[in-house]
Amino acid sequence: MEENSLCTQAFNHPDLNAIISDLSLNLLSERFSAIGKTKVDRQKLKRAVWLASVLSTSEDNLHQKRAQLFASLLFLAFQDDIEVLKSCYVLFSRLGNLTGTKFLANLYIDCQQTPVDLQSKYAFNDMLNQELLSQRARHIINTYKNSFLVTEFQKALWTNLGTDNNLAISAPTSSGKSFIIKQFLINKFHETDSFKALYIVPSKALINQVSEEFYLEIDEQTHIKTSYLEEAERFDKELYILTPERCIKFLASGIPITFIFADEIQGVEDLSGRGLVFEYVYNELPMAFPEAKIITAGPNIKLPEATFLEIFEKPCTRVATAASPVFQLKIILKLTDHFNFAVEVISDSGKSRKFIQDFGFNSGSVSTEGTAVANLIHKIAPNDINIVYTKGGALAENWAMKYILIAPQLETRDTDINELISFLKEDIHRDYYLAKCLQHGVAYHHGSLPDLVRKEIEELFAKEKIQTIFCTSTLLEGVNLPANNLFTLQPKKDKYALSKFEFGNLIGRAGRLNASLYGTIYYIERPKDDIAAWEYFNSDYNKQIRTFSSAALNYLDIGELSLEMNHIQKEDAESTSRARQINVFLKHKFIKGEEVLINYLQKHDFNEDRLTQVLSTLNAHMSSLTVPKRVLMNNPSIDPLLQDRLYKTIINGDIREWVINKNATFSDYLSFAEVGNTPHHLRPFYLQFVAIVEKLDAIFQIVEECKVKYHRWISARSMCLQAKRWLYGDPIGKIISSNIAYLESKNRLDTSQLNEVNRVINETIKYNSTVTTHLLPKYIKILIDVLDSILTTAQKEEYKLTLSLATMLELGTQEPAVIRLISAGISRNVALNIFDLYKKKVPSSQRENVDILNWLSAQHEVEGLKPIYNRYLKRLKLL
């Protein structure tokens, strides 16, 4: 009790808070001429060191954060003062932030050594020396090839990973949790003869990032797989890196997974559509892999163990921290009447100091917000590593283009930058804005970038070859892009303001532990903003995660359980979507068994009357389903009533109407008029494909879903045309050029207007990632599952193209060798180019005996492949 009282007094002590304020302002005075430098009182400084030392022993996160803040500021202000640096070392050590001690370069004999091997030039007293050595030894983790100096949280996580307990992790973005998970898995694969793990990420973009990180360090005996193929070869050591959607098929694989990591667990509450799939997959994991240890992780999650129990119905150990090894300076910039800016510095205690700053440009004459932001970046941090957050992709591009009007071109461009620029001009489009931005060391990052391009941008930004990057909410999906500074206007995701939880996740990107002890957030506030900057900055970013279904139950009308999903209509699109999703979710619970549904509803406080109504309604309308249960379970986001309608339609008709039939005209380019009344099975591929998609659309309303979800109108024919190009292996640049040429021929595009050209580029890429490789395969897969349940063995062989169609659409190829490359984590564009060279260099008679991955790995460099592709393959250790 006495200790708590002492810590509380230290936390609130005016000397400590005054020193923190002075040191923060002195740090900012280097960027803001309006902030004068304050001379620090040495006596107060000594008292502050003692007060921070008291706080460093507290178990309260707020106390630790303030001590961490003080220690970091102290180091930044007195980097050449050995006595101060020794005090900093003691504080870092007592806080358990041994990673921070690597920055105290002047203490060490050789500061270029790894953090574990650093040796101090200066002695502490015997008792203190013993304490520090003990702390240092306690915060070292050892893998088979490296040793790492880690934080208290990281060491606790490492220790718990070695137990049999399930874990629920909650920690800020910059805490290093993913690093520890990665090192544990790398070590585990090395130590064991047979080990299989599943690593679940929320997006396809993260599949690329995570798989590349593992490729760099994992041993060659471990096989990384980024999609699940039933017919693929199995190995003793396998790491599957999958999205929840790709996990659905994996659930029935029977592969003996013993370790599951689900990152960014907050995705389970997504009400926009994916939360249903997340929750379904997570619910199924314990039953599909009963021997697996399950670990979940996310930022700023309140009671993560409660979320874990709700999802998995299993106990777990909580591993949590609110502390971060980096601290953040929070600054609000407001336009004044005299075209200067009011600068408000928010302290960690929520108080603020205000100044008026003249940045040397007349903001009143600035025509757009993008130009104002560009000027601010150029004045505040022109040579720093910056993230600029925007609410959408179009805005990210627009602001990046505004910024390069101010930022000078790079005097000498790095080879990697030049290679990427050449690639963009040749393989995407000669007028692609991103190529122009890169000439200035600037880029943008959003969902409409090709996978390989997005990965290259992330790599170049991490290496500081790109200095300023304009981002969208893709940054909230776990993509690891830390920066020195983060700039934002009122942060939104499309038209909706970020929640406090999302904002806390966003600003976690400010601060790069590998290069600095702090990051700075610049919030540009406007009078018209709905939410004031101080409200965001002074919020509690912690949040208890609710599953998708817990929130969506509010939209349930029990009577609507008798309806097909598409017949449910509410007062607005959002309510309609949520009502339809919970309807589908409960039907699938019922399919699992009445007891499963009853258990679920009782946990959500359904009384006997409501429970009886639900069961009565579902029994009356689901008992007549004839579609096989396996089909239903493989498609958890689709209404079982609609799946049953498809099943009955197929078995009551001609099977040839629902498959791709190879025939004499299969590859011909014939119009609908030319084939006339020719039967389906005698038509060319494209016309058969269109007919199948039109029949699926009549049941599932695919076109309507596209219109609502992606805000675009399409037809079955246009959908199939782009899908055909993708299936036939056309590079995305060729598809873009075709779309531009078509629109120009119809006088719907003026190619001299580069903004319009870039709009088509982005729309083509986005269409490809949302419709061609996601929405269309989702419904083709239902068809395939139905066909697989009714076709004979001979028919399955005859129609194997149809049965592979969903995988081919998602991956963008019909070639098994290319599918093998993509499933190993190689980008489609690279895989297609590798395959072209493989065909030229390996005679067709030998290909059956020359595996394409083995052929690739036997080379130091693939002759004829672009430098950017060879660099990419070397990064993955595939050459």
Salt bridges, closest charged atoms under 4 A:
ASP15 OD2 - ARG47 NE 2.57
ASP81 OD2 - ARG42 NH2 3.26
GLU83 OE2 - LYS86 NZ 3.86
GLU131 OE2 - ARG94 NE 2.82
GLU152 OE1 - ARG138 NH2 2.98
GLU152 OE1 - HIS139 NE2 2.56
GLU212 OE2 - ARG875 NE 2.38
GLU217 OE2 - LYS182 NZ 3.30
GLU238 OE1 - LYS196 NZ 3.30
GLU238 OE2 - LYS225 NZ 3.17
GLU245 OE2 - ARG274 NE 2.87
GLU269 OE2 - LYS543 NZ 2.70
GLU284 OE1 - LYS592 NZ 2.97
GLU305 OE2 - ARG318 NH1 3.62
GLU310 OE2 - HIS604 NE2 3.89
GLU313 OE2 - LYS603 NZ 2.51
GLU344 OE1 - LYS334 NZ 3.93
ASP348 OD2 - ARG66 NE 2.81
GLU369 OE2 - ARG526 NH1 2.63
GLU369 OE2 - LYS528 NZ 3.66
GLU397 OE2 - HIS446 NE2 2.98
ASP414 OD2 - LYS465 NZ 3.22
ASP416 OD2 - LYS465 NZ 2.87
ASP416 OD1 - ARG871 NH1 3.28
GLU419 OE1 - ARG871 NH1 2.27
GLU426 OE1 - LYS866 NZ 3.25
ASP427 OD1 - LYS866 NZ 2.17
ASP431 OD2 - ARG430 NE 3.94
ASP451 OD1 - ARG454 NH2 2.73
GLU456 OE1 - ARG871 NH2 2.56
GLU456 OE2 - ARG875 NH2 2.97
GLU458 OE2 - HIS445 NE2 2.85
GLU458 OE1 - LYS455 NZ 3.58
GLU459 OE2 - LYS463 NZ 3.36
GLU459 OE1 - ARG875 NE 3.85
GLU464 OE2 - ARG512 NH1 2.81
GLU502 OE2 - LYS493 NZ 2.89
GLU525 OE2 - LYS334 NZ 3.33
ASP529 OD1 - ARG526 NH2 2.86
GLU535 OE2 - LYS500 NZ 3.39
ASP540 OD2 - LYS302 NZ 3.86
GLU560 OE2 - LYS570 NZ 3.13
GLU564 OE2 - ARG645 NE 3.03
GLU574 OE2 - ARG578 NH1 3.63
ASP639 OD1 - LYS587 NZ 3.06
ASP644 OD2 - LYS648 NZ 2.85
ASP654 OD2 - ARG656 NH2 3.17
GLU694 OE2 - ARG717 NE 3.94
GLU705 OE2 - LYS709 NZ 3.04
GLU705 OE2 - LYS778 NZ 2.98
ASP730 OD1 - LYS734 NZ 3.82
GLU756 OE1 - ARG759 NH2 2.86
GLU763 OE1 - ARG759 NH1 3.26
ASP785 OD2 - LYS781 NZ 3.09
ASP788 OD1 - LYS796 NZ 3.42
GLU797 OE2 - LYS800 NZ 3.24
GLU810 OE2 - ARG246 NE 2.67
ASP836 OD1 - LYS839 NZ 3.98
ASP851 OD1 - ARG820 NE 2.61
GLU861 OE1 - LYS874 NZ 2.96
